[in-house]
């Protein structure tokens, strides 16, 4: 039984680590958004963008080093990964902003509920893009 569990952990290591760091990234994103929006009184969309920048920087480092094991820090590898990562995250930022704009500004719904829902969708999209485009094995 223990051997079966070990083999499943090894087989799904990247998904497990992505889930762990995805949760941490989401917590960072939501906390940064809440501080900007509720504490500092920054408007909804600028708060969302600030939270996104902080979360994406955290996600890039953790995804590169721990999830997809891309340890090559030479500029030849690092810069293309960073550019592709940022481009993919910009695409999913668009999804996030649309959800937040419709949910909070148009429907006047609860901002944290819409923020959590947006993050669930974005996490799934980000994993697929990171695995297939950004950190794909050569």
Short mmCIF file of the C-alpha atoms (twelve columns), coordinates in Angstrom:
data_MODEL
# 
_entry.id   MODEL 
# 
loop_
_atom_site.group_PDB 
_atom_site.id 
_atom_site.type_symbol 
_atom_site.label_atom_id 
_atom_site.label_alt_id 
_atom_site.label_comp_id 
_atom_site.label_asym_id 
_atom_site.label_seq_id 
_atom_site.Cartn_x 
_atom_site.Cartn_y 
_atom_site.Cartn_z 
_atom_site.pdbx_PDB_model_num 
ATOM 1   C CA . UNK A 1   0.000   0.000  0.000   1 
ATOM 2   C CA . UNK A 2   2.765   2.429  0.941   1 
ATOM 3   C CA . UNK A 3   4.651   1.578  -2.253  1 
ATOM 4   C CA . UNK A 4   1.508   2.321  -4.269  1 
ATOM 5   C CA . UNK A 5   1.151   5.715  -2.570  1 
ATOM 6   C CA . UNK A 6   4.841   6.487  -3.194  1 
ATOM 7   C CA . UNK A 7   4.505   5.596  -6.870  1 
ATOM 8   C CA . UNK A 8   1.426   7.819  -7.217  1 
ATOM 9   C CA . UNK A 9   3.247   10.702 -5.535  1 
ATOM 10  C CA . UNK A 10  6.196   10.280 -7.888  1 
ATOM 11  C CA . UNK A 11  3.930   9.946  -10.920 1 
ATOM 12  C CA . UNK A 12  1.907   13.066 -10.069 1 
ATOM 13  C CA . UNK A 13  4.682   15.062 -8.379  1 
ATOM 14  C CA . UNK A 14  4.375   18.076 -10.692 1 
ATOM 15  C CA . UNK A 15  0.600   18.259 -10.261 1 
ATOM 16  C CA . UNK A 16  0.888   17.932 -6.468  1 
ATOM 17  C CA . UNK A 17  3.564   20.627 -6.260  1 
ATOM 18  C CA . UNK A 18  1.638   22.831 -8.671  1 
ATOM 19  C CA . UNK A 19  -1.395  22.448 -6.431  1 
ATOM 20  C CA . UNK A 20  0.555   23.391 -3.322  1 
ATOM 21  C CA . UNK A 21  2.197   26.405 -4.944  1 
ATOM 22  C CA . UNK A 22  -1.054  27.259 -6.703  1 
ATOM 23  C CA . UNK A 23  -2.789  27.486 -3.334  1 
ATOM 24  C CA . UNK A 24  0.040   29.648 -1.974  1 
ATOM 25  C CA . UNK A 25  -0.081  31.853 -5.088  1 
ATOM 26  C CA . UNK A 26  -3.847  32.168 -4.701  1 
ATOM 27  C CA . UNK A 27  -3.501  33.130 -1.044  1 
ATOM 28  C CA . UNK A 28  -0.900  35.746 -1.977  1 
ATOM 29  C CA . UNK A 29  -3.122  37.039 -4.807  1 
ATOM 30  C CA . UNK A 30  -6.247  37.287 -2.649  1 
ATOM 31  C CA . UNK A 31  -4.392  38.785 0.324   1 
ATOM 32  C CA . UNK A 32  -2.674  41.400 -1.846  1 
ATOM 33  C CA . UNK A 33  -6.010  42.222 -3.506  1 
ATOM 34  C CA . UNK A 34  -7.767  42.549 -0.130  1 
ATOM 35  C CA . UNK A 35  -5.025  44.813 1.259   1 
ATOM 36  C CA . UNK A 36  -5.110  47.031 -1.828  1 
ATOM 37  C CA . UNK A 37  -8.917  47.154 -2.135  1 
ATOM 38  C CA . UNK A 38  -10.084 47.082 1.489   1 
ATOM 39  C CA . UNK A 39  -7.175  48.546 3.452   1 
ATOM 40  C CA . UNK A 40  -5.576  50.991 1.025   1 
ATOM 41  C CA . UNK A 41  -8.818  51.911 -0.761  1 
ATOM 42  C CA . UNK A 42  -7.419  51.326 -4.251  1 
ATOM 43  C CA . UNK A 43  -10.098 50.747 -6.917  1 
ATOM 44  C CA . UNK A 44  -11.074 47.207 -7.927  1 
ATOM 45  C CA . UNK A 45  -9.184  46.778 -11.213 1 
ATOM 46  C CA . UNK A 46  -5.912  48.453 -10.096 1 
ATOM 47  C CA . UNK A 47  -6.054  46.319 -6.920  1 
ATOM 48  C CA . UNK A 48  -6.497  43.223 -9.069  1 
ATOM 49  C CA . UNK A 49  -3.518  44.156 -11.270 1 
ATOM 50  C CA . UNK A 50  -1.233  44.831 -8.284  1 
ATOM 51  C CA . UNK A 51  -2.238  41.505 -6.725  1 
ATOM 52  C CA . UNK A 52  -1.599  39.779 -10.058 1 
ATOM 53  C CA . UNK A 53  1.938   41.172 -10.380 1 
ATOM 54  C CA . UNK A 54  2.908   40.043 -6.881  1 
ATOM 55  C CA . UNK A 55  1.385   36.587 -7.370  1 
ATOM 56  C CA . UNK A 56  2.944   36.066 -10.824 1 
ATOM 57  C CA . UNK A 57  6.449   36.821 -9.575  1 
ATOM 58  C CA . UNK A 58  6.006   34.285 -6.785  1 
ATOM 59  C CA . UNK A 59  4.498   31.732 -9.202  1 
ATOM 60  C CA . UNK A 60  7.299   32.061 -11.773 1 
ATOM 61  C CA . UNK A 61  10.054  31.310 -9.266  1 
ATOM 62  C CA . UNK A 62  8.229   28.400 -7.608  1 
ATOM 63  C CA . UNK A 63  7.033   26.911 -10.915 1 
ATOM 64  C CA . UNK A 64  10.449  27.189 -12.535 1 
ATOM 65  C CA . UNK A 65  12.457  25.738 -9.674  1 
ATOM 66  C CA . UNK A 66  10.133  23.310 -7.909  1 
ATOM 67  C CA . UNK A 67  7.197   22.312 -10.117 1 
ATOM 68  C CA . UNK A 68  8.787   21.943 -13.542 1 
ATOM 69  C CA . UNK A 69  12.410  21.550 -12.359 1 
ATOM 70  C CA . UNK A 70  13.849  24.096 -14.735 1 
ATOM 71  C CA . UNK A 71  17.098  24.792 -12.912 1 
ATOM 72  C CA . UNK A 72  18.906  26.392 -15.867 1 
ATOM 73  C CA . UNK A 73  19.416  30.042 -14.887 1 
ATOM 74  C CA . UNK A 74  21.381  31.083 -17.962 1 
ATOM 75  C CA . UNK A 75  19.894  34.011 -19.851 1 
ATOM 76  C CA . UNK A 76  19.412  31.752 -22.889 1 
ATOM 77  C CA . UNK A 77  16.883  29.671 -20.943 1 
ATOM 78  C CA . UNK A 78  15.700  32.031 -18.211 1 
ATOM 79  C CA . UNK A 79  14.565  34.928 -20.405 1 
ATOM 80  C CA . UNK A 80  12.473  32.905 -22.897 1 
ATOM 81  C CA . UNK A 81  10.820  31.090 -19.974 1 
ATOM 82  C CA . UNK A 82  10.104  34.375 -18.212 1 
ATOM 83  C CA . UNK A 83  8.695   35.957 -21.381 1 
ATOM 84  C CA . UNK A 84  6.483   32.937 -22.164 1 
ATOM 85  C CA . UNK A 85  5.397   32.717 -18.533 1 
ATOM 86  C CA . UNK A 86  4.456   36.396 -18.433 1 
ATOM 87  C CA . UNK A 87  2.626   36.147 -21.786 1 
ATOM 88  C CA . UNK A 88  0.636   33.148 -20.568 1 
ATOM 89  C CA . UNK A 89  -0.142  34.907 -17.301 1 
ATOM 90  C CA . UNK A 90  -1.206  38.053 -19.153 1 
ATOM 91  C CA . UNK A 91  -3.692  35.941 -21.102 1 
ATOM 92  C CA . UNK A 92  -5.124  34.502 -17.908 1 
ATOM 93  C CA . UNK A 93  -5.071  37.961 -16.303 1 
ATOM 94  C CA . UNK A 94  -7.539  38.901 -19.029 1 
ATOM 95  C CA . UNK A 95  -9.802  36.083 -17.871 1 
ATOM 96  C CA . UNK A 96  -9.400  37.232 -14.248 1 
ATOM 97  C CA . UNK A 97  -10.169 40.872 -15.085 1 
ATOM 98  C CA . UNK A 98  -13.277 39.963 -17.089 1 
ATOM 99  C CA . UNK A 99  -14.623 37.860 -14.211 1 
ATOM 100 C CA . UNK A 100 -13.852 40.600 -11.655 1 
ATOM 101 C CA . UNK A 101 -15.286 43.386 -13.806 1 
ATOM 102 C CA . UNK A 102 -18.537 41.540 -14.529 1 
ATOM 103 C CA . UNK A 103 -18.878 40.110 -11.015 1 
ATOM 104 C CA . UNK A 104 -17.970 43.181 -8.959  1 
ATOM 105 C CA . UNK A 105 -18.436 46.270 -11.125 1 
ATOM 106 C CA . UNK A 106 -21.413 45.171 -13.243 1 
ATOM 107 C CA . UNK A 107 -23.286 42.698 -10.995 1 
ATOM 108 C CA . UNK A 108 -22.119 44.324 -7.688  1 
ATOM 109 C CA . UNK A 109 -21.419 40.853 -6.301  1 
ATOM 110 C CA . UNK A 110 -19.167 39.968 -3.365  1 
ATOM 111 C CA . UNK A 111 -15.624 40.736 -4.497  1 
ATOM 112 C CA . UNK A 112 -13.862 37.988 -2.534  1 
ATOM 113 C CA . UNK A 113 -16.244 35.281 -3.852  1 
ATOM 114 C CA . UNK A 114 -15.620 36.390 -7.425  1 
ATOM 115 C CA . UNK A 115 -11.876 36.647 -6.738  1 
ATOM 116 C CA . UNK A 116 -11.767 33.052 -5.479  1 
ATOM 117 C CA . UNK A 117 -13.808 31.800 -8.464  1 
ATOM 118 C CA . UNK A 118 -11.562 33.670 -10.886 1 
ATOM 119 C CA . UNK A 119 -8.489  32.145 -9.248  1 
ATOM 120 C CA . UNK A 120 -9.787  28.577 -9.603  1 
ATOM 121 C CA . UNK A 121 -10.293 29.062 -13.342 1 
ATOM 122 C CA . UNK A 122 -6.961  30.846 -13.744 1 
ATOM 123 C CA . UNK A 123 -5.015  28.140 -11.854 1 
ATOM 124 C CA . UNK A 124 -6.255  25.451 -14.222 1 
ATOM 125 C CA . UNK A 125 -5.457  27.523 -17.311 1 
ATOM 126 C CA . UNK A 126 -2.032  28.455 -15.940 1 
ATOM 127 C CA . UNK A 127 -1.052  24.825 -15.302 1 
ATOM 128 C CA . UNK A 128 -1.946  23.806 -18.839 1 
ATOM 129 C CA . UNK A 129 -0.053  26.736 -20.361 1 
ATOM 130 C CA . UNK A 130 2.994   26.211 -18.122 1 
ATOM 131 C CA . UNK A 131 3.184   22.492 -18.835 1 
ATOM 132 C CA . UNK A 132 2.583   22.688 -22.583 1 
ATOM 133 C CA . UNK A 133 4.216   26.008 -23.510 1 
ATOM 134 C CA . UNK A 134 6.456   27.615 -20.909 1 
ATOM 135 C CA . UNK A 135 8.415   24.816 -19.215 1 
ATOM 136 C CA . UNK A 136 7.885   22.016 -21.750 1 
ATOM 137 C CA . UNK A 137 10.554  19.345 -21.768 1 
ATOM 138 C CA . UNK A 138 12.858  19.386 -24.747 1 
# 
